[in-house]
Amino acid sequence: MKFDMEKDSINKLFFNFSFPAVMGMLISAFYVIVDGIFIGRGIGANGLAAINIAYPVITLAISLSLMIGVGGATIISIKQGQGDYKEVNKCFTHMVVLNIVAYLVIAIFVLAFQNQVMTFLGSSAKLTELVREYMVPGIIFSIFFMLSISLNAVVRNDNAPTFAMLSMGVGAVINVVLDYLFIVKFDWGMTGAAYATGIAQMGSALFLFTHFFKHSCKIKLVKTKFDFNIIKRITINGFPSFILEFAVAIITILFNSTLMNLKGEMGVAAFSIIAYVFYIFRMIFNGLAQGIQPIVSYNFGAKKWARVKATLILGHKISLIVAILILISVYFGGNEIVEFFNGDMELVKLATRGLILYSSAMIFLGANFINISYLQSMERATIANFLSIGRSLVFILIGIFTLPSIIGVDGVWLSLPFADFMTFLTGVFLNKKNKKIIDID
């Protein structure tokens, strides 16, 4: 189905772009969750703790690919609105090359300094080998994760949101099947989990590449000279997405270290479960934010200001409804959700309380994701970066370094809600101070 970005109703466009984006993100979250369930039940609490320690390395690769994907897709959508496909193809080519270069730098560094990296990530001697078993194959396969994320953003912007969603489904099916085979049947442990995820992402990336061989697709890889201005533009536009995603790695490292001191491996395992569950919630808002991006970018390029503003308002309304529903489900079903991962009652009790407190960030998190994506979509990167850095670095650091010393382990769980609340207040303040930051004239 093709959509008229300038004439179709905003409600129709929002549904047709956001629904596949959200479903794609949920499918992606689903096979990450399946990893957690298989590891938690097949390997145990130490396996959950180990994957939580190893994953920030993978998150770095994902963050860079998201920066390249969102930054590049924003330019592509704006240029499509202007009818300039020469620049579209130059940008697309630079995106693919940037992913490959970023992958090589990360992979070489991590493989060369494995022990130092694991120590930095907060691994205890007890968990080192489990961390290594997941981290090494995970980083080797991460090129497919990176290409899958960046290509997904381009395909969605190329009027094919459903195809982008299906690519996630391909990866999910492969991952579930291979998790069962590698962890349960072959007893390959953490290595099996890493290979299952890596092969699944390979399938997703290859599926996405087929879109660019379609006769109807105008976006192609072209022979072009290195253009620093394009790279700069991609980086600046996508940097808020990098910060929002990489914040997960920073949060994980800080939380693991704090929880190891407060609760030992049990605390880290509890946070691993919370992180898995919260990943689903974050992906929903990520999908909503990604869904408004093509609509805002295209209409911004076409100078349809009223449609741009209407997209923002609708995004906030839907985000609020979703946040309320999530909060209700966590409050009444948190215990059952946690038990999917592990049946140890001490772990279940600790993780359930943590999940409820951690999820209290939901309403403000959704609003922040929508605002930042809206600003990115119009290349207003300075303010988007300011909000992203505030949420992901400044406020989370203030929270994690102060709250646990005041209220103990509950302070760890409340650090993220504190950061999202403060970011929301900052956005409100900036908007009132200068209406042009958020609003369109």
C-alpha positions in Angstrom: 0.0 0.0 0.0 1.3 3.5 -0.9 0.4 6.6 1.1 0.0 10.2 0.1 2.1 11.9 2.8 0.6 15.3 2.0 -3.0 14.5 1.6 -4.0 11.3 3.6 -5.4 12.1 7.0 -2.9 12.2 9.9 -4.9 9.6 11.7 -4.6 7.2 8.8 -0.9 7.9 8.3 -0.1 7.6 12.0 -1.8 4.2 12.2 -0.2 2.9 9.1 3.3 3.9 10.1 3.2 3.6 13.9 1.4 0.3 14.1 3.9 -1.6 11.9 6.8 0.2 13.7 5.4 -0.7 17.2 4.7 -4.3 16.1 8.2 -4.5 14.6 9.7 -3.2 17.9 7.5 -5.6 19.9 8.6 -8.5 17.7 12.2 -7.5 18.2 11.6 -7.2 22.0 9.9 -10.6 21.9 12.9 -12.5 20.7 15.1 -10.7 23.2 12.6 -11.7 25.9 12.7 -15.3 24.6 16.5 -15.3 25.0 16.0 -14.2 28.6 13.4 -16.9 29.3 15.5 -19.7 27.8 18.6 -18.5 29.6 16.8 -18.0 32.9 15.2 -21.4 32.9 18.0 -23.3 31.0 21.1 -21.7 32.6 19.8 -20.0 35.8 20.2 -16.7 37.6 23.9 -16.5 36.8 23.1 -16.7 33.1 20.7 -13.8 33.4 23.3 -11.8 35.3 26.0 -12.6 32.7 23.9 -11.5 29.7 23.1 -8.3 31.5 26.8 -7.6 32.0 27.7 -8.5 28.4 24.9 -6.7 26.6 26.2 -3.1 26.9 28.8 -4.0 24.2 26.0 -5.1 21.8 24.0 -2.0 22.9 26.9 0.3 21.7 26.7 -1.3 18.2 22.9 -1.0 18.2 23.1 2.6 19.3 25.5 3.6 16.5 23.3 1.8 13.9 20.2 3.6 15.3 22.0 6.9 15.0 23.0 6.2 11.4 19.5 4.7 10.6 17.4 7.5 12.1 19.7 10.3 11.1 20.0 9.0 7.5 16.3 8.1 7.2 15.3 11.7 8.3 17.4 13.2 5.5 16.1 10.6 3.0 12.4 11.4 3.9 13.0 15.2 3.7 14.7 14.8 0.3 11.9 12.6 -0.9 9.5 15.4 0.1 11.6 17.7 -2.1 11.9 15.1 -4.9 15.7 14.9 -4.8 16.6 11.2 -5.3 20.2 11.9 -6.2 20.8 13.0 -2.6 18.6 10.2 -1.3 20.9 7.6 -2.9 24.1 9.3 -1.7 22.8 9.4 1.8 21.8 5.7 1.7 25.2 4.7 0.5 26.9 6.6 3.2 24.7 4.9 5.8 25.7 1.4 4.7 29.4 2.3 4.7 29.2 4.0 8.1 27.6 0.9 9.6 30.4 -1.3 8.3 33.2 1.0 9.6 31.6 1.4 13.0 31.2 -2.4 13.3 34.9 -3.0 12.4 36.1 -0.5 15.0 33.9 -2.0 17.8 34.6 -5.7 17.0 38.4 -5.3 16.7 38.5 -3.4 20.0 36.3 -5.8 22.0 37.9 -8.9 20.7 41.4 -7.6 21.3 40.7 -6.5 24.9 38.1 -9.0 26.1 39.3 -9.3 29.7 39.6 -5.5 30.2 36.1 -5.0 28.6 34.5 -7.5 30.9 36.2 -6.0 34.0 34.9 -2.5 32.9 31.4 -3.9 32.5 31.4 -5.0 36.1 31.8 -8.8 35.8 32.7 -10.8 38.9 35.1 -13.7 38.6 32.2 -16.1 39.0 30.5 -14.8 35.9 33.5 -14.1 33.6 33.3 -17.2 31.4 29.5 -16.9 31.0 30.0 -13.3 30.0 32.7 -14.2 27.5 30.6 -17.0 26.0 27.8 -14.5 25.1 29.9 -11.4 24.3 32.4 -12.8 21.7 29.9 -14.4 19.3 27.5 -11.6 20.0 29.9 -8.9 18.8 31.0 -10.9 15.8 27.4 -11.2 14.6 26.5 -7.6 15.5 27.1 -6.3 11.9 23.8 -8.0 11.0 22.1 -6.4 14.0 23.4 -3.0 12.9 22.4 -3.3 9.2 19.0 -4.6 10.2 18.3 -1.6 12.4 19.5 1.0 9.9 17.9 -0.6 6.8 14.6 -1.0 8.7 14.5 2.8 9.2 15.1 3.4 5.5 12.5 0.8 4.3 9.9 2.3 6.7 10.6 5.8 5.2 10.4 4.4 1.7 6.6 3.9 2.1 7.0 0.3 3.2 6.3 0.2 7.0 4.7 -3.3 6.8 7.7 -4.8 5.0 9.9 -3.3 7.7 7.7 -5.0 10.3 7.9 -8.3 8.6 11.7 -8.3 8.7 11.4 -8.3 12.4 9.1 -11.2 12.3 11.6 -13.2 10.2 14.2 -12.6 12.8 11.9 -13.5 15.7 10.8 -16.9 14.2 14.5 -17.8 13.5 15.5 -16.8 17.0 12.8 -18.8 18.9 13.6 -21.9 16.9 17.3 -21.7 17.3 17.1 -20.8 21.0 15.2 -24.0 21.6 17.7 -26.0 19.5 20.9 -24.5 20.8 20.1 -24.0 24.5 17.6 -26.8 25.2 18.5 -29.6 22.7 22.2 -29.0 22.1 23.0 -27.6 25.6 25.3 -24.9 24.1 24.4 -22.5 27.0 25.3 -18.8 26.6 27.1 -19.4 23.3 24.0 -21.0 21.9 21.9 -18.0 22.9 24.4 -15.6 21.2 24.5 -17.6 18.0 20.7 -17.9 17.9 20.3 -14.1 18.1 23.1 -13.5 15.6 21.7 -15.8 13.0 18.3 -14.4 13.5 19.6 -10.9 12.8 21.4 -12.1 9.7 18.0 -13.4 8.4 16.3 -10.1 9.2 19.1 -8.1 7.4 19.0 -10.2 4.3 15.3 -10.0 4.1 15.5 -6.2 4.3 18.1 -6.0 1.5 15.5 -7.6 -0.9 13.4 -4.4 -0.7 16.1 -2.5 -2.5 16.1 -4.9 -5.5 12.4 -4.3 -6.2 11.6 -2.5 -9.4 9.5 0.0 -7.5 12.3 1.0 -5.1 14.1 4.2 -6.1 16.7 4.0 -3.3 19.9 2.3 -4.5 23.5 2.0 -3.5 25.5 4.2 -5.8 29.2 5.0 -6.5 29.8 8.3 -4.8 32.6 10.3 -3.2 33.1 10.6 0.5 31.0 13.5 1.6 31.8 14.8 5.1 28.7 17.1 5.1 26.4 14.1 4.7 28.1 12.2 7.5 27.9 15.2 9.7 24.2 15.7 8.9 23.5 12.0 9.6 25.4 12.1 12.9 23.8 15.3 14.2 20.3 14.2 13.2 20.7 10.7 14.7 22.7 11.6 17.8 19.6 11.9 20.1 18.7 8.3 19.1 22.2 7.2 19.9 22.1 8.8 23.3 18.7 7.4 24.1 19.8 3.9 23.2 23.3 4.1 24.5 21.9 5.3 27.8 20.7 1.7 28.3 24.3 0.5 28.3 25.3 3.3 30.7 22.3 2.6 33.0 23.1 -1.2 32.8 26.8 -0.7 33.8 26.0 1.7 36.6 23.1 -0.3 37.9 25.0 -3.6 37.8 27.9 -2.1 39.8 25.5 -0.5 42.4 23.4 -3.7 42.7 26.4 -5.9 42.9 27.5 -3.9 46.0 23.9 -3.9 47.5 22.6 -7.3 46.6 25.3 -9.3 44.9 24.6 -11.5 41.9 20.9 -11.8 43.0 20.5 -8.0 42.5 22.1 -8.1 39.1 19.8 -11.0 38.1 16.8 -9.1 39.3 17.8 -6.1 37.2 18.3 -8.4 34.2 14.7 -9.5 34.4 13.5 -5.9 34.9 15.6 -4.8 31.9 14.1 -7.5 29.7 10.5 -6.6 30.6 11.1 -2.8 30.4 12.7 -3.4 27.0 9.2 -4.3 25.7 7.7 -1.1 27.1 10.6 1.0 25.7 10.2 -0.6 22.3 6.5 0.4 22.2 7.4 4.0 22.7 10.3 3.7 20.3 7.9 2.4 17.7 5.5 5.3 18.2 8.4 7.7 17.9 9.7 6.0 14.8 6.1 6.0 13.4 5.7 9.8 13.5 9.2 10.4 12.0 8.4 9.8 8.3 5.2 11.8 8.5 6.8 14.8 10.2 10.0 14.7 8.1 8.1 14.5 4.7 5.6 17.2 5.6 8.3 19.4 7.0 10.2 19.0 3.7 7.0 19.9 1.9 6.3 22.8 4.3 3.0 21.5 5.5 3.2 23.0 9.0 -0.3 22.2 10.2 0.2 18.5 9.4 3.5 18.5 11.3 1.9 19.9 14.4 -1.1 17.6 14.2 1.2 14.6 14.1 2.9 15.7 17.4 -0.4 16.1 19.2 -1.7 12.8 18.1 1.6 11.1 19.1 1.3 12.5 22.6 -2.3 11.4 23.0 -1.6 7.8 21.9 1.6 7.7 24.1 -0.4 8.7 27.2 -3.0 6.0 26.7 -0.4 3.3 26.1 1.6 4.4 29.2 -1.5 4.2 31.5 -2.3 0.7 30.2 1.2 -0.5 30.8 1.2 0.9 34.4 -2.0 -1.0 35.2 -0.6 -4.2 33.8 2.6 -4.0 35.8 0.9 -3.1 39.0 -1.5 -6.0 38.9 0.5 -8.6 37.0 4.2 -7.8 37.9 4.7 -11.0 39.9 3.4 -13.3 37.2 5.6 -11.5 34.6 8.7 -12.0 36.6 8.0 -15.7 37.2 8.2 -16.3 33.5 12.0 -15.9 33.8 12.8 -17.7 37.0 10.9 -19.3 39.9 13.4 -18.5 42.7 11.1 -16.7 45.2 13.8 -14.4 46.6 14.6 -13.3 43.0 10.9 -13.0 42.1 10.1 -10.8 45.1 13.1 -8.5 44.5 12.5 -8.1 40.8 8.7 -7.6 41.1 9.1 -4.6 43.5 11.9 -3.3 41.3 9.8 -3.6 38.1 6.9 -1.6 39.6 9.1 1.2 40.8 11.2 1.2 37.6 8.1 1.3 35.4 6.7 4.4 37.2 8.8 6.3 34.6 6.3 5.3 31.9 4.2 8.4 31.2 7.2 10.8 31.1 9.3 8.3 29.1 6.6 8.2 26.4 6.3 12.0 26.2 10.1 12.4 26.1 10.5 9.9 23.2 7.7 11.6 21.2 9.2 15.1 21.7 12.8 14.0 20.9 11.7 12.2 17.7 9.6 15.2 16.7 12.5 17.5 17.0 14.9 15.1 15.2 12.4 14.7 12.3 12.7 18.4 11.5 16.5 18.4 12.0 16.3 20.4 15.2 19.1 18.4 16.6 20.4 20.9 19.1 17.4 20.8 21.4 16.8 17.1 20.8 20.4 16.4 21.8 20.0 18.6 24.9 17.0 16.7 26.1 18.6 13.3 25.2 21.8 14.0 27.1 19.8 15.4 30.0 17.8 12.2 30.3 20.4 9.7 29.5 23.5 11.1 31.2 22.9 14.1 33.5 19.7 13.2 35.4 20.4 9.4 35.5 23.8 10.0 37.0 22.3 12.3 39.6 19.7 9.7 40.4 22.0 6.7 40.7 24.6 8.5 42.7 22.2 10.0 45.2 19.0 8.0 45.6 20.5 4.6 46.6 22.5 6.2 49.4 19.2 7.7 50.8 16.7 4.8 50.3 18.8 1.8 49.4 18.0 -0.6 46.6 14.7 1.2 45.9 16.8 4.2 45.0 18.3 2.2 42.2 14.9 1.4 40.7 13.7 5.0 41.0 16.7 6.5 39.3 15.2 6.1 35.8 11.8 7.6 36.7 13.6 10.5 38.3 15.6 11.1 35.0 12.5 10.9 32.8 10.5 13.2 35.1 13.3 15.8 35.1 13.7 15.6 31.3 10.0 16.1 30.9 10.1 19.2 33.1 13.1 20.5 31.1 11.2 20.1 27.9 8.2 22.0 29.3 10.4 24.8 30.5 12.2 25.1 27.1 8.9 25.1 25.3 7.4 27.9 27.5 10.6 29.9 27.2 10.7 29.7 23.4 7.6 28.4 21.6 9.6 27.9 18.4 11.6 25.0 20.0 8.6 22.7 19.8 6.0 24.5 17.8 5.8 25.3 14.1 5.2 28.9 13.1 
